[in-house]
Amino acid sequence: MTRSPYELSTTPDVVERLHPRLRTYFGAIPPGHVGRGDGVFDVVGTPRRWLWPVLALFARDAVMFPVWERQVPFTVENRPARVGRGSSLEARVAVRAHRTFHLRSGDRTMVDAIAAEPEGMVDHLGRHGRVSARLRVEVDADGPDAGALRLVSTRVTFRALGRGWSLPALIAPRVTLTERFDDEADLQRVSLVLTAPIVGTLYRYEGAFRYVIAPDEETGTG
């Protein structure tokens, strides 16, 4: 039976603690299907305009964008994928996501692929995956975030000159992604925050959406 990178990268008891609706989101996408969602982000980007020139560099590879907007409609599409580097490396089970932000200045799409790798779960950011983050998976059994999934980066790596360069913990940015299901509103809520030592918050988005697994018309199945 096919398993998702989330299921391959953690233990069954952690998966069991997830809210039932989140198990669908983080579970394996059946062959011939695609995961699709649409919703609204309350905020996207950063009001710190002095950071925008740096964010513009990341925008070239569809990682993040130099914006600060509220009430931004968005769509997300998740597809099963395989990722790997070099002919000698086995391709890893992954889910590739395209999140399209319908900004006032025009549509911008963020691309990433979360993969199950020997060292754990790794998120390859952007179209070319030159930036990657190893992620720690957390799911609380009780408390206000019971059943929610939290991903926290434990290492950030940049690829340059044909190899990966890991940033020292003292200067490395940290990504924290939280996904939870709001039963009362019947919505999935997401929050991503990118922070850095001393500087603080560099980038964030948060909002809510509805998500379904549907036949993939592109494959001609279903």
Disulfide bonds with the S-S distance in Angstrom:
none
